[in-house]
Amino acid sequence: MLKTSDLLLLLCLVGASSALYKQWIPDTNYENKTNWDKGDVPCGSDTVQFPAQRKVSVFVETSHAVREMRLPVDGEFILNSGAGFYVVSGQDPGCGPGVPAKFKDSESLEWFDPALWQAAATLDDLQKGQVLFSVHEESVPCQHDDVVFKELSSFRVHTTSTSQASIPVKSVSVLGKKFVSNSEFSQYLGSRSGRLQFHGSSPVTVGNSGCGDPTGCDCGNSANHKQICRAVKCGSLSCKTPLSPVGHCCDVCGAIITVKFSTTFNLQNYRQRIHHLFLINPEYKSIQLGMSKVFKSQKLIGIIPFGTTPEIQVVVLDGDKGTLAESLAWDIVQDARTQGATIGITGAEFQASSGGSSQSGSNAGVVVGAVFGVLILISLVVVLVVLVRRGFVHLPQMPSMPSMPSMPSMPSMPSMPSMPSLSRFKRNSDIGELGGAIDHGYDNPMFDRPHLMPEIPGLYGNGANSPISMTQTGVHFVNPAYDENETDFNA
C-alpha cells in the first residue's frame, strides 16, 4: 500500500502533461560575453567587428558605446526597448585602451547537436534551471516536443537533416511568440529574421500532434542517430562493465533500469514520482537520471528477431564509477516491486556497470525462448520429411564412382553405375523399401558375376543367327531389321 504522502503526491500528478520543452542554449546576443573573442562585451574604446561574409541576427538589450563598428554584408540588429549604440570620441575612461572586439561565428551551430539543448517538463522549470537529463537522441527536440528559443534573444541554427526532408515538432517559440500553425511559421521562416536565424536544407515544421499516449511516445530521432552522434565526443571510462543505453551515443558507467508496464502506467507521473521520492535526497545530488520509452528488439533464443516490445528505460549516471547509481537503481526496483500494482508497473530489473544486476523474471524468459526454439526446430524437421516423401524436395544424388583404369594383363572392368536417387523410389508407389517384401530387383549375370561368363559360353551365343554377340570389347546387339549387305553408302 502507498503511504498517505505518496498517495497525495500521485493524485496531484494525475493529468500532468507528458510533453517536454526543449530550449536552444546558444544565442547571438550582444550582451553575451561568450559571443566575443575577448571574453567580454565591447566598451566605448573598442572597435566592434562582425564577420563580413557571415549572416547574423543580433539581439541588443541595452545601449552601448563604441569607438567604431564594422558590420557584415547581411545581418540585422533586433533592438529591445531603449537599446542602441552611440560613439565615444577619444578614449572611454571606464574602458582603458581600445582593442578590436570580434563577434564569434555562429554558422556551425547544428540543430542535431545534443549539447546545445536543455529539456524541462514545464516552462517554469526552464526558467528555474530545473532541467532533465536525457539520452542523446532525446536531448534533441523530438517530434512531439515544444521548442523554445529564449524570449529576449536571437540565434542562428543550422537545420539540415541527413535522413528527412523536414524536422517536425509540436511548436516553436521565437522572441516570445509561439507558433503552432505550420502555415504561420512558414511565413516567419520566409521573413528576414527567419532567414537569418534558421538556415539549412531541412526546414522546421510545426503543428505535429503532442504525445497522446500516457505511457510515452517514440521520440522519432532514431533515424538521425548517426548525425546526432557525430557531434558527441565520448570520454574514457573506468568502470568494470560499461553499459550501452538505447538512444545514447556513448557507453556509460552507472545503471540501466528496465521497467515493464501496463496500460494504466503514466510516464510523466512516474518521472515526478522518482524525483520526489529519491532525487531530492542529498545523497543522490550528483545523480543524472534519464527516463524514456524505448522499443527493444525481441530475439528468439537470442538469435531470431520476431518484433519489438515497449519498455521504460531509466538511465542512472554517477561519474565514472557508478557505485551510487547502483544503490539508487536498487531503491527504484524495490519501489516498483512493492508499489508497482498501484502505478501500472508489472516488472522491473536493472543492470549496473559494476557487474551487479537484478534480473526478475529473466530465467522464465530464457526458458520460454528455449521452448519456442525447440518447437520451431521440430516443426522444420517434420516439414522437411513430408516434402521429401511427397517428392517436392529431392535429396542430392551420390556422385558416380569413376571406372577403374585398365591393367596391362587384365581386361578393363565396366564402370560402376551411379547410385539411384532416393526421390526415384519415392515417386514409384509400387516399390517398397530395398530388401523388403516388395523388392523387385534382379541379378545381372554379367555385372554381378562376371566370372561365370567364360564357363557358360553358350549363354549369349556367338553364332550368326544369335541376336547377342559377346567380344573382348563388350556386348553387341544385332538389329534383325537391318541387313548390312543391303546398305550401299556409295549409291
C-alpha positions as CSV (number, residue, x, y, z in Angstrom):
1,M,0.0,0.0,0.0
2,L,1.1,3.5,-0.7
3,K,1.8,5.8,2.2
4,T,-0.6,8.8,2.6
5,S,2.1,11.3,1.5
6,D,2.8,9.1,-1.6
7,L,-0.9,8.8,-2.4
8,L,-1.4,12.6,-2.2
9,L,1.6,13.1,-4.5
10,L,0.3,10.6,-7.0
11,L,-3.1,12.3,-7.0
12,C,-1.5,15.7,-7.6
13,L,0.4,14.3,-10.6
14,V,-2.6,12.8,-12.3
15,G,-3.2,14.7,-15.6
16,A,0.3,16.1,-15.8
17,S,1.3,16.8,-19.4
18,S,3.7,14.3,-20.9
19,A,5.1,16.9,-23.4
20,L,8.7,18.2,-22.9
21,Y,10.1,21.6,-23.6
22,K,13.4,21.7,-25.4
23,Q,15.2,25.0,-25.3
24,W,18.1,26.1,-27.6
25,I,21.0,27.2,-25.4
26,P,23.3,29.3,-27.7
27,D,22.3,32.8,-28.7
28,T,23.6,35.7,-30.7
29,N,23.0,38.4,-28.1
30,Y,25.3,41.4,-28.0
31,E,25.4,41.3,-24.2
32,N,26.6,37.6,-24.0
33,K,30.3,37.6,-23.1
34,T,30.8,34.2,-24.7
35,N,29.9,35.7,-28.1
36,W,33.1,37.8,-28.2
37,D,36.6,36.7,-28.8
38,K,37.9,38.9,-25.9
39,G,35.6,37.2,-23.5
40,D,33.8,40.4,-22.6
41,V,31.3,42.8,-24.1
42,P,32.9,45.7,-26.1
43,C,33.2,49.0,-24.4
44,G,33.5,52.6,-25.7
45,S,37.2,52.4,-26.7
46,D,36.9,49.1,-28.7
47,T,36.4,48.5,-32.4
48,V,33.5,46.2,-32.9
49,Q,33.9,43.7,-35.8
50,F,31.3,41.3,-37.3
51,P,32.3,38.6,-39.8
52,A,32.0,40.3,-43.2
53,Q,30.7,37.4,-45.2
54,R,28.5,35.8,-42.4
55,K,24.8,36.2,-41.9
56,V,23.9,37.1,-38.3
57,S,20.9,38.3,-36.3
58,V,22.0,40.1,-33.1
59,F,19.7,40.9,-30.2
60,V,20.6,44.1,-28.4
61,E,19.1,44.5,-24.9
62,T,20.5,47.9,-23.8
63,S,22.5,50.8,-25.2
64,H,26.3,50.5,-25.8
65,A,29.1,52.9,-26.5
66,V,31.5,52.0,-29.3
67,R,34.5,53.6,-31.0
68,E,34.0,52.0,-34.4
69,M,31.7,49.3,-35.8
70,R,32.2,47.1,-38.9
71,L,29.0,45.4,-40.0
72,P,28.5,42.3,-42.1
73,V,27.2,42.3,-45.6
74,D,23.9,40.6,-44.5
75,G,22.8,40.9,-40.9
76,E,20.4,42.7,-38.5
77,F,20.2,44.2,-35.0
78,I,17.0,43.4,-33.1
79,L,16.8,46.3,-30.6
80,N,15.0,46.0,-27.3
81,S,13.1,49.0,-26.0
82,G,15.8,51.7,-25.1
83,A,18.6,49.7,-26.8
84,G,21.0,51.3,-29.3
85,F,24.6,52.5,-29.9
86,Y,26.5,55.7,-29.6
87,V,30.0,56.7,-30.5
88,V,32.5,57.9,-27.9
89,S,35.1,60.4,-29.0
90,G,38.5,59.7,-27.6
91,Q,39.1,57.1,-25.0
92,D,36.4,55.8,-22.8
93,P,37.6,56.4,-19.2
94,G,36.0,53.2,-17.9
95,C,37.3,51.1,-20.7
96,G,41.0,51.6,-21.0
97,P,42.9,51.3,-24.2
98,G,40.7,50.1,-27.0
99,V,41.1,46.7,-28.7
100,P,39.4,45.0,-31.6
101,A,36.4,43.0,-30.4
102,K,35.3,40.3,-32.9
103,F,31.9,38.7,-32.7
104,K,32.2,34.9,-32.9
105,D,31.0,33.0,-35.9
106,S,27.8,31.1,-35.2
107,E,27.4,29.5,-38.6
108,S,28.4,26.0,-37.5
109,L,25.8,25.6,-34.7
110,E,23.8,22.4,-35.5
111,W,20.2,21.6,-34.6
112,F,21.2,17.9,-34.1
113,D,24.0,18.7,-31.5
114,P,22.7,17.3,-28.2
115,A,24.9,19.6,-26.2
116,L,23.1,22.7,-27.5
117,W,19.7,21.8,-26.0
118,Q,18.2,21.5,-22.5
119,A,14.9,19.9,-21.6
120,A,12.4,20.5,-18.9
121,A,8.9,19.3,-18.0
122,T,7.4,22.8,-17.9
123,L,8.3,26.3,-19.0
124,D,8.6,27.3,-15.3
125,D,11.2,24.6,-14.8
126,L,13.2,26.0,-17.8
127,Q,13.3,29.4,-16.2
128,K,14.3,28.0,-12.8
129,G,17.0,25.8,-14.4
130,Q,15.4,22.6,-13.4
131,V,16.4,20.7,-16.5
132,L,16.1,17.0,-17.2
133,F,18.8,14.6,-18.3
134,S,18.1,12.6,-21.5
135,V,19.9,10.1,-23.8
136,H,21.5,11.8,-26.8
137,E,18.6,11.1,-29.2
138,E,16.1,12.6,-26.9
139,S,18.2,15.6,-26.0
140,V,17.5,17.0,-29.4
141,P,13.8,18.0,-29.9
142,C,11.5,15.0,-30.5
143,Q,8.5,15.1,-32.9
144,H,6.1,15.8,-30.0
145,D,8.1,18.4,-28.2
146,D,7.7,22.2,-27.8
147,V,10.8,24.0,-29.0
148,V,11.7,27.2,-27.2
149,F,14.2,30.0,-28.1
150,K,14.7,32.4,-25.3
151,E,12.3,35.4,-25.4
152,L,14.9,38.3,-25.2
153,S,17.3,36.6,-27.6
154,S,18.3,35.9,-31.2
155,F,20.2,33.0,-32.6
156,R,21.4,31.2,-35.7
157,V,20.9,27.4,-36.2
158,H,21.7,25.0,-39.0
159,T,18.7,22.7,-39.7
160,T,19.9,20.2,-42.3
161,S,18.9,16.6,-41.6
162,T,20.6,13.7,-43.4
163,S,17.5,11.4,-43.0
164,Q,14.4,13.5,-43.6
165,A,13.3,16.5,-45.7
166,S,11.9,18.4,-42.8
167,I,12.2,18.5,-39.0
168,P,8.7,18.0,-37.3
169,V,8.0,19.4,-33.9
170,K,4.9,20.3,-32.0
171,S,5.5,24.1,-31.7
172,V,8.3,26.7,-31.9
173,S,8.5,29.8,-29.7
174,V,10.7,32.7,-31.1
175,L,11.1,36.1,-29.4
176,G,8.1,35.3,-27.1
177,K,5.8,34.3,-29.9
178,K,4.6,30.7,-30.1
179,F,3.9,29.2,-33.5
180,V,1.5,26.2,-33.6
181,S,0.4,26.6,-37.2
182,N,2.8,25.5,-39.9
183,S,1.5,28.0,-42.4
184,E,2.1,30.8,-40.0
185,F,5.6,29.6,-39.1
186,S,6.5,29.1,-42.7
187,Q,5.7,32.8,-43.3
188,Y,8.1,33.6,-40.4
189,L,10.8,31.4,-41.9
190,G,10.5,33.4,-45.1
191,S,10.9,36.7,-43.3
192,R,14.3,38.5,-43.0
193,S,14.7,37.5,-39.3
194,G,13.6,33.9,-40.1
195,R,16.2,33.5,-42.9
196,L,19.0,34.8,-40.6
197,Q,18.0,32.7,-37.6
198,F,17.2,29.4,-39.4
199,H,19.3,28.1,-42.3
200,G,19.7,24.7,-43.9
201,S,18.0,22.3,-46.3
202,S,15.5,20.8,-43.9
203,P,13.1,23.4,-42.6
204,V,11.5,23.0,-39.2
205,T,7.8,22.3,-39.4
206,V,5.3,22.8,-36.5
207,G,1.8,21.6,-35.9
208,N,2.7,18.0,-35.1
209,S,0.4,16.4,-32.5
210,G,1.5,16.0,-29.0
211,C,2.1,12.7,-27.4
212,G,-1.4,11.2,-26.7
213,D,-0.1,8.1,-25.0
214,P,0.3,8.4,-21.2
215,T,2.8,5.6,-21.3
216,G,5.1,7.7,-23.5
217,C,5.8,8.1,-27.3
218,D,8.6,7.3,-29.6
219,C,10.9,10.3,-29.9
220,G,11.4,9.8,-33.7
221,N,15.1,10.7,-33.7
222,S,16.4,7.1,-34.2
223,A,16.7,7.9,-37.9
224,N,19.1,10.8,-37.1
225,H,21.2,8.7,-34.6
226,K,24.4,8.8,-36.7
227,Q,24.1,12.5,-37.3
228,I,23.4,13.2,-33.6
229,C,26.4,11.1,-32.6
230,R,28.8,12.8,-34.9
231,A,28.5,15.9,-32.7
232,V,29.2,13.9,-29.5
233,K,32.7,13.2,-28.0
234,C,32.8,10.1,-25.8
235,G,35.2,10.1,-22.8
236,S,37.2,7.3,-21.3
237,L,35.5,5.1,-18.6
238,S,37.0,3.3,-15.7
239,C,34.0,1.1,-14.6
240,K,34.1,-2.7,-14.8
241,T,31.4,-3.3,-17.5
242,P,30.3,-0.1,-19.3
243,L,26.6,0.0,-20.4
244,S,25.0,1.0,-23.7
245,P,21.7,2.7,-23.2
246,V,19.2,2.7,-26.1
247,G,19.4,6.1,-27.9
248,H,22.7,7.1,-26.4
249,C,25.9,7.6,-28.4
250,C,28.4,6.6,-25.7
251,D,28.9,3.8,-23.2
252,V,28.2,4.9,-19.6
253,C,29.1,4.0,-16.1
254,G,26.0,3.6,-13.8
255,A,22.9,1.5,-14.1
256,I,20.1,0.9,-16.6
257,I,16.7,0.0,-15.2
258,T,14.1,-1.7,-17.4
259,V,10.5,-1.2,-16.4
260,K,7.7,-3.2,-17.8
261,F,4.3,-1.5,-17.6
262,S,0.6,-1.9,-18.2
263,T,-2.0,0.4,-19.8
264,T,-2.5,2.3,-16.5
265,F,1.1,3.5,-16.4
266,N,1.8,7.2,-16.8
267,L,5.3,8.2,-17.8
268,Q,5.2,11.8,-16.6
269,N,3.7,10.8,-13.3
270,Y,6.4,8.2,-12.8
271,R,9.1,10.7,-13.7
272,Q,7.8,13.0,-11.0
273,R,7.5,10.2,-8.5
274,I,11.1,9.2,-8.9
275,H,12.2,12.8,-8.5
276,H,10.2,13.4,-5.3
277,L,11.0,10.0,-3.7
278,F,14.7,9.8,-4.5
279,L,16.4,12.6,-6.4
280,I,15.6,15.3,-3.9
281,N,17.6,13.3,-1.3
282,P,21.0,14.9,-0.6
283,E,22.8,11.6,-1.1
284,Y,21.6,11.5,-4.7
285,K,22.5,15.1,-5.6
286,S,25.2,14.1,-8.1
287,I,23.0,11.6,-9.9
288,Q,21.8,12.1,-13.5
289,L,18.7,10.3,-14.3
290,G,17.0,10.0,-17.7
291,M,13.7,8.3,-18.4
292,S,12.2,7.4,-21.8
293,K,10.1,4.9,-23.7
294,V,12.1,2.6,-25.9
295,F,11.3,-0.3,-28.2
296,K,13.6,-3.2,-27.7
297,S,14.0,-5.9,-30.4
298,Q,12.9,-9.3,-29.2
299,K,15.0,-12.3,-30.4
300,L,14.1,-16.0,-30.2
301,I,16.8,-17.9,-28.3
302,G,18.9,-14.7,-28.6
303,I,19.2,-15.1,-32.4
304,I,16.0,-14.8,-34.4
305,P,14.2,-11.4,-34.3
306,F,10.4,-11.5,-34.1
307,G,9.3,-8.0,-33.1
308,T,9.7,-5.2,-30.6
309,T,8.5,-4.7,-27.1
310,P,7.9,-1.2,-25.5
311,E,9.7,-0.7,-22.2
312,I,10.6,2.2,-20.0
313,Q,14.4,2.8,-19.9
314,V,15.7,4.6,-16.8
315,V,19.4,5.6,-17.2
316,V,21.2,6.4,-13.9
317,L,24.6,8.0,-14.1
318,D,27.1,8.8,-11.4
319,G,30.5,9.9,-12.7
320,D,32.8,7.2,-13.9
321,K,32.3,4.6,-11.2
322,G,28.6,4.1,-10.9
323,T,28.5,2.7,-7.4
324,L,26.0,5.3,-6.2
325,A,23.9,4.8,-9.3
326,E,23.6,1.1,-8.5
327,S,22.4,1.9,-5.0
328,L,19.7,4.2,-6.5
329,A,18.8,1.5,-9.0
330,W,18.1,-1.0,-6.2
331,D,15.8,1.6,-4.5
332,I,13.9,2.2,-7.7
333,V,13.5,-1.5,-8.4
334,Q,12.3,-2.2,-4.9
335,D,9.8,0.6,-5.1
336,A,8.5,-0.8,-8.4
337,R,8.1,-4.3,-7.0
338,T,6.3,-3.2,-3.8
339,Q,4.1,-0.4,-5.3
340,G,4.0,-1.4,-9.0
341,A,0.4,-2.6,-8.9
342,T,-0.8,0.9,-8.0
343,I,1.2,2.8,-10.6
344,G,0.9,0.4,-13.5
345,I,4.3,-1.4,-13.3
346,T,4.4,-5.1,-14.0
347,G,8.1,-5.8,-13.6
348,A,11.4,-4.1,-13.1
349,E,15.1,-5.1,-13.2
350,F,18.4,-3.4,-13.6
351,Q,22.0,-3.9,-14.8
352,A,24.9,-2.0,-13.3
353,S,28.3,-1.2,-14.7
354,S,29.9,-2.7,-11.5
355,G,28.6,-6.1,-12.6
356,G,25.6,-6.2,-10.3
357,S,22.1,-6.9,-11.6
358,S,18.5,-7.7,-10.5
359,Q,17.0,-9.9,-13.2
360,S,13.5,-10.5,-12.1
361,G,11.7,-12.9,-14.3
362,S,14.7,-13.3,-16.7
363,N,15.1,-17.0,-16.1
364,A,11.5,-17.6,-17.1
365,G,12.0,-15.6,-20.3
366,V,15.1,-17.8,-21.2
367,V,13.1,-21.0,-20.6
368,V,10.2,-19.8,-22.7
369,G,12.5,-18.7,-25.5
370,A,14.3,-22.1,-25.4
371,V,11.0,-24.0,-25.6
372,F,9.8,-22.0,-28.6
373,G,13.2,-22.6,-30.3
374,V,12.9,-26.4,-29.9
375,L,9.3,-26.4,-31.2
376,I,10.3,-24.4,-34.3
377,L,13.2,-26.7,-34.9
378,I,11.0,-29.8,-34.6
379,S,8.4,-28.3,-37.0
380,L,11.1,-27.6,-39.6
381,V,12.3,-31.2,-39.5
382,V,8.7,-32.6,-39.8
383,V,8.0,-30.3,-42.8
384,L,11.3,-31.3,-44.5
385,V,10.4,-35.1,-44.1
386,V,6.9,-34.6,-45.5
387,L,8.3,-32.7,-48.5
388,V,10.9,-35.4,-49.2
389,R,8.3,-38.2,-49.0
390,R,6.0,-36.4,-51.4
391,G,8.7,-35.7,-53.9
392,F,8.7,-31.9,-53.6
393,V,12.2,-31.9,-52.3
394,H,14.8,-34.2,-53.8
395,L,17.8,-35.3,-51.8
396,P,21.1,-34.8,-53.6
397,Q,22.4,-37.9,-55.6
398,M,25.6,-39.6,-54.6
399,P,28.4,-38.9,-57.2
400,S,29.2,-41.9,-59.5
401,M,32.4,-43.7,-58.9
402,P,35.0,-43.4,-61.7
403,S,35.9,-46.5,-63.7
404,M,39.0,-48.5,-62.8
405,P,42.0,-47.9,-65.1
406,S,42.8,-50.9,-67.3
407,M,45.7,-53.1,-66.3
408,P,48.1,-54.4,-68.9
409,S,47.3,-58.1,-68.2
410,M,43.6,-57.8,-67.3
411,P,40.6,-56.7,-69.4
412,S,39.1,-53.4,-68.4
413,M,36.2,-53.5,-65.9
414,P,33.0,-51.7,-66.7
415,S,32.4,-48.5,-64.7
416,M,30.2,-48.6,-61.7
417,P,26.7,-47.2,-62.3
418,S,25.6,-44.2,-60.3
419,M,23.6,-44.7,-57.2
420,P,19.9,-44.1,-57.9
421,S,18.3,-41.0,-56.2
422,L,16.1,-41.7,-53.2
423,S,13.4,-39.5,-54.9
424,R,13.1,-42.1,-57.7
425,F,12.0,-44.7,-55.3
426,K,9.6,-42.2,-53.6
427,R,7.9,-41.5,-56.8
428,N,7.1,-45.1,-57.6
429,S,4.3,-46.1,-55.2
430,D,4.6,-49.9,-56.1
431,I,8.2,-50.1,-54.9
432,G,8.9,-50.7,-51.2
433,E,12.0,-50.5,-49.2
434,L,15.1,-52.1,-50.6
435,G,15.4,-55.7,-49.4
436,G,11.8,-55.7,-48.2
437,A,8.8,-57.8,-49.2
438,I,8.2,-55.8,-52.5
439,D,11.8,-55.8,-53.7
440,H,11.7,-56.3,-57.5
441,G,15.4,-56.2,-58.0
442,Y,17.3,-58.8,-60.1
443,D,20.8,-60.1,-60.5
444,N,22.8,-59.2,-63.6
445,P,24.7,-62.3,-64.7
446,M,27.3,-60.1,-66.5
447,F,27.8,-57.4,-63.9
448,D,27.2,-59.2,-60.6
449,R,29.0,-62.5,-61.5
450,P,31.4,-61.8,-64.4
451,H,33.5,-64.9,-63.5
452,L,30.6,-67.1,-64.9
453,M,31.0,-65.6,-68.4
454,P,33.7,-67.9,-69.8
455,E,32.2,-71.0,-68.1
456,I,28.8,-70.6,-69.9
457,P,29.9,-69.8,-73.5
458,G,26.5,-70.5,-75.0
459,L,24.6,-68.3,-72.7
460,Y,24.5,-65.5,-75.2
461,G,25.6,-67.3,-78.3
462,N,28.1,-66.2,-80.8
463,G,26.5,-67.6,-84.0
464,A,25.3,-65.6,-86.9
465,N,21.7,-66.1,-86.0
466,S,22.2,-65.1,-82.4
467,P,20.9,-61.5,-81.6
468,I,23.5,-61.1,-79.0
469,S,27.3,-61.4,-79.5
470,M,30.0,-61.0,-76.9
471,T,33.6,-59.9,-77.7
472,Q,36.5,-58.7,-75.6
473,T,35.4,-55.2,-76.2
474,G,31.8,-55.6,-75.0
475,V,28.3,-56.9,-75.7
476,H,26.7,-56.2,-79.0
477,F,23.0,-56.4,-80.0
478,V,22.1,-57.3,-83.6
479,N,19.1,-55.5,-85.2
480,P,17.2,-58.1,-87.2
481,A,15.6,-55.4,-89.3
482,Y,18.9,-54.2,-90.5
483,D,20.9,-56.0,-93.3
484,E,24.3,-54.7,-93.8
485,N,24.5,-56.3,-97.3
486,E,21.6,-54.1,-98.5
487,T,23.2,-50.9,-97.4
488,D,25.2,-49.1,-100.0
489,F,26.6,-45.7,-99.0
490,N,28.0,-45.3,-102.5
491,A,24.7,-45.4,-104.1
